[in-house]
Amino acid sequence: MRYFFRTEYDGTRFCGWQNQPNGISVQQLIEEALTVVLRAPCPVVGAGRTDAGVHARGQGAHFDAPDSVDINTEKLTLSLNALLPPDIAVYGMVPVRPDFHARYSAVSRRYIYYFSDRKNPLNYKRVWMIYYPVDWERVASEVKHIVGRHDFTAFCSSGADSYDKECDVSSAALSCRENGVRVFTIEANRFIYKMVRSLVGTLVDIGRGRISAAMDAIIGSRDRNMVGETAPACGLVLEWVGYPPGESM
């Protein structure tokens, strides 16, 4: 039987979501906990990979339980959360059809990036703290160019495992909270390797005057040399992975 669940984690100390030979991953610890509870090896498939230091609030995942095991999803969730460390939690576990796939059945991903233009110790390792002047009105005016179906080759770091660099961005917005933390939210059908962090870094470099080109020109260029620095991982959260109605929670 196949089961879907969501997971929330603080990615600070992990090498990322996916198993790696030289570090501890979120996937590894969830698989180990499942193996202990179900008493059988239990590979987990995630909706997407998050890099080292990136966090998640609504990552999607699935696993196949042995046919011999009778699962109560509420009890299994409690057992897993008891075994998992404080910086990882699972929730929303439900049975799904056999051909459901956490990655390929997903129709959207929403990321949120947090940054602050003042020192904010309570948000240490949760936001990108920026200590130089940024024209945030200019940044906000450039965000609209990201929305739509574009080839984001310019914003793809080396190491991407896909030749298709086209993504359909359904929404992108910049807002500011009362505590001075600025929030960049973006949702698309898919994202390529380090695309969100590259977009954020470029927007900030435009706002601070290091890049004179507009965002639409940079996107259209497909030239990595026109892009700004890659924003640090600490401010990025995989907020939600969307699925067709009725396919998951």
C-alpha positions as CSV (number, residue, x, y, z in Angstrom):
1,M,0.0,0.0,0.0
2,R,1.3,3.4,-0.9
3,Y,1.1,6.3,1.6
4,F,1.6,10.0,1.1
5,F,2.7,12.4,3.9
6,R,4.1,15.9,4.3
7,T,7.2,16.8,6.2
8,E,8.4,20.0,7.9
9,Y,12.1,20.5,8.7
10,D,14.7,22.9,9.6
11,G,17.4,22.3,7.0
12,T,20.3,24.0,8.8
13,R,22.3,20.9,9.8
14,F,21.4,18.7,6.9
15,C,23.1,18.1,3.5
16,G,19.7,18.5,1.9
17,W,16.6,16.4,1.5
18,Q,18.1,13.7,-0.7
19,N,20.5,11.0,0.6
20,Q,24.1,11.9,0.1
21,P,27.3,9.8,0.7
22,N,29.0,12.4,2.9
23,G,26.3,13.9,5.1
24,I,23.0,13.4,6.9
25,S,19.9,14.1,4.9
26,V,16.2,14.5,5.9
27,Q,15.3,11.6,3.6
28,Q,17.8,9.3,5.4
29,L,16.4,10.0,8.8
30,I,12.8,9.5,7.8
31,E,13.7,6.2,6.0
32,E,15.5,5.0,9.1
33,A,12.6,5.8,11.4
34,L,10.1,4.1,9.0
35,T,12.3,1.0,8.9
36,V,12.4,0.8,12.7
37,V,8.6,1.2,13.1
38,L,7.6,-1.0,10.2
39,R,10.5,-3.5,10.7
40,A,11.3,-3.5,7.0
41,P,13.3,-1.4,4.6
42,C,11.1,1.5,3.5
43,P,12.5,3.9,0.8
44,V,10.9,7.3,0.7
45,V,10.4,9.4,-2.4
46,G,10.2,13.2,-2.1
47,A,8.4,15.8,-4.2
48,G,11.7,17.6,-4.8
49,R,15.2,18.1,-3.6
50,T,16.1,20.9,-1.2
51,D,19.7,21.9,-0.9
52,A,21.8,21.9,2.2
53,G,20.5,24.5,4.6
54,V,17.1,25.0,2.9
55,H,14.0,24.4,5.0
56,A,10.5,23.0,4.3
57,R,7.1,23.4,5.7
58,G,5.0,21.4,3.2
59,Q,7.4,19.0,1.4
60,G,5.5,16.0,-0.1
61,A,6.7,12.4,0.0
62,H,5.4,8.9,-0.4
63,F,6.5,5.4,0.6
64,D,5.3,1.8,0.0
65,A,4.5,-0.2,3.1
66,P,4.9,-4.0,3.1
67,D,1.7,-5.8,2.3
68,S,2.0,-7.7,5.6
69,V,1.8,-4.5,7.7
70,D,-1.5,-3.1,8.9
71,I,-1.0,0.6,9.2
72,N,-2.9,3.1,11.4
73,T,-1.7,6.4,9.9
74,E,-2.3,8.4,13.1
75,K,-0.3,5.9,15.2
76,L,2.4,5.7,12.6
77,T,2.7,9.4,12.5
78,L,3.1,9.6,16.3
79,S,5.7,6.9,16.3
80,L,7.7,8.5,13.5
81,N,7.7,11.9,15.2
82,A,8.8,10.3,18.5
83,L,11.8,8.8,16.7
84,L,12.7,11.7,14.5
85,P,14.9,14.6,15.8
86,P,13.3,17.9,16.9
87,D,14.1,19.6,13.5
88,I,12.1,17.1,11.4
89,A,8.3,16.3,11.6
90,V,5.9,14.3,9.5
91,Y,2.2,15.0,9.2
92,G,-0.9,14.5,7.0
93,M,-0.3,10.8,6.2
94,V,-3.0,9.2,4.0
95,P,-3.2,6.2,1.7
96,V,-3.1,7.0,-2.0
97,R,-3.5,5.1,-5.2
98,P,-0.6,2.8,-6.3
99,D,0.5,5.0,-9.2
100,F,0.5,8.2,-7.2
101,H,4.0,9.7,-7.1
102,A,5.1,12.5,-4.8
103,R,7.2,14.1,-7.4
104,Y,5.5,13.4,-10.8
105,S,2.0,13.8,-9.5
106,A,2.7,17.3,-8.2
107,V,1.3,20.2,-10.2
108,S,2.8,23.1,-8.3
109,R,5.5,24.1,-5.9
110,R,5.5,27.3,-3.7
111,Y,8.7,28.7,-2.2
112,I,9.1,31.5,0.2
113,Y,12.3,33.5,0.7
114,Y,12.9,35.6,3.8
115,F,15.3,38.5,4.1
116,S,15.8,41.5,6.4
117,D,17.6,44.8,5.9
118,R,18.5,45.0,9.6
119,K,20.2,42.7,12.0
120,N,17.6,40.3,13.5
121,P,19.1,37.8,16.0
122,L,15.8,36.0,16.6
123,N,15.7,35.1,12.9
124,Y,19.3,34.0,12.7
125,K,19.6,31.2,10.2
126,R,16.0,31.8,9.1
127,V,16.5,34.9,7.0
128,W,19.2,36.5,4.8
129,M,20.4,39.6,6.7
130,I,21.3,42.3,4.2
131,Y,23.5,45.1,5.6
132,Y,23.7,47.4,2.5
133,P,21.2,49.8,1.0
134,V,18.6,48.3,-1.3
135,D,16.0,50.1,-3.4
136,W,13.1,47.8,-2.5
137,E,10.6,49.7,-4.7
138,R,12.9,48.9,-7.6
139,V,13.0,45.3,-6.6
140,A,9.2,45.1,-6.3
141,S,8.8,46.6,-9.8
142,E,11.1,43.9,-11.3
143,V,9.2,40.9,-9.7
144,K,6.3,41.1,-12.2
145,H,8.7,40.1,-15.0
146,I,9.2,36.7,-13.4
147,V,5.5,35.7,-13.8
148,G,4.7,33.6,-16.9
149,R,6.2,30.8,-18.9
150,H,9.9,31.5,-19.5
151,D,13.2,29.7,-20.2
152,F,15.1,30.2,-16.9
153,T,18.4,29.0,-18.2
154,A,20.2,32.1,-16.9
155,F,19.1,31.2,-13.4
156,C,20.2,27.5,-13.4
157,S,23.4,26.6,-11.6
158,S,25.7,24.0,-13.0
159,G,24.8,20.5,-11.8
160,A,21.2,20.6,-12.9
161,D,19.8,17.2,-13.9
162,S,17.3,18.5,-16.5
163,Y,17.8,19.9,-20.0
164,D,14.4,21.5,-19.9
165,K,14.8,24.9,-18.3
166,E,11.3,26.2,-19.0
167,C,9.0,26.9,-16.0
168,D,5.5,28.3,-15.8
169,V,5.5,30.8,-12.9
170,S,1.9,31.4,-11.8
171,S,2.7,34.0,-9.2
172,A,5.5,36.0,-7.6
173,A,5.3,38.8,-5.0
174,L,7.3,40.8,-2.6
175,S,5.9,42.0,0.8
176,C,7.2,43.4,4.1
177,R,6.2,42.3,7.6
178,E,5.9,44.6,10.6
179,N,9.2,43.2,12.0
180,G,11.1,44.4,9.0
181,V,11.4,40.9,7.4
182,R,10.7,41.0,3.7
183,V,9.1,38.0,2.0
184,F,9.4,36.9,-1.6
185,T,6.8,34.3,-2.6
186,I,6.9,32.4,-5.9
187,E,4.8,29.5,-7.2
188,A,5.4,27.5,-10.4
189,N,4.8,24.1,-11.9
190,R,8.4,23.3,-11.4
191,F,11.8,24.8,-10.6
192,I,15.3,24.2,-11.8
193,Y,18.4,23.8,-9.7
194,K,18.9,26.8,-7.4
195,M,16.5,28.9,-9.5
196,V,14.8,30.6,-6.6
197,R,18.0,31.6,-4.8
198,S,19.4,32.9,-8.1
199,L,16.3,34.9,-8.7
200,V,16.4,36.4,-5.2
201,G,20.1,37.2,-5.4
202,T,19.6,38.9,-8.8
203,L,16.6,41.0,-7.5
204,V,18.7,42.2,-4.6
205,D,21.6,43.0,-6.8
206,I,19.3,45.0,-9.1
207,G,18.0,46.8,-6.0
208,R,21.5,47.7,-4.8
209,G,22.6,48.9,-8.2
210,R,25.1,46.2,-9.0
211,I,23.0,45.1,-12.0
212,S,21.6,47.7,-14.4
213,A,19.7,45.3,-16.6
214,A,16.0,44.7,-16.0
215,M,14.7,41.2,-15.0
216,D,12.9,40.6,-18.3
217,A,16.1,41.3,-20.2
218,I,18.1,39.0,-18.0
219,I,15.5,36.2,-18.4
220,G,15.5,36.7,-22.1
221,S,19.2,36.6,-22.4
222,R,19.5,33.0,-21.1
223,D,23.0,34.2,-20.0
224,R,24.3,33.0,-16.6
225,N,26.8,35.9,-16.7
226,M,24.0,38.5,-16.4
227,V,22.7,37.0,-13.1
228,G,23.6,38.2,-9.7
229,E,24.9,36.3,-6.7
230,T,23.1,33.2,-5.4
231,A,21.2,34.1,-2.2
232,P,22.1,32.0,0.8
233,A,20.2,28.8,1.6
234,C,19.1,29.9,5.1
235,G,16.3,32.2,3.9
236,L,14.6,29.6,1.6
237,V,11.6,27.5,2.6
238,L,9.7,25.0,0.4
239,E,6.3,26.2,1.6
240,W,4.0,23.8,-0.2
241,V,3.7,21.2,-2.9
242,G,0.4,21.1,-4.7
243,Y,-1.4,18.1,-6.1
244,P,-4.7,17.6,-8.1
245,P,-7.8,17.7,-5.9
246,G,-8.4,14.4,-4.2
247,E,-4.9,13.0,-4.7
248,S,-3.5,14.0,-1.4
249,M,-4.1,16.4,1.5
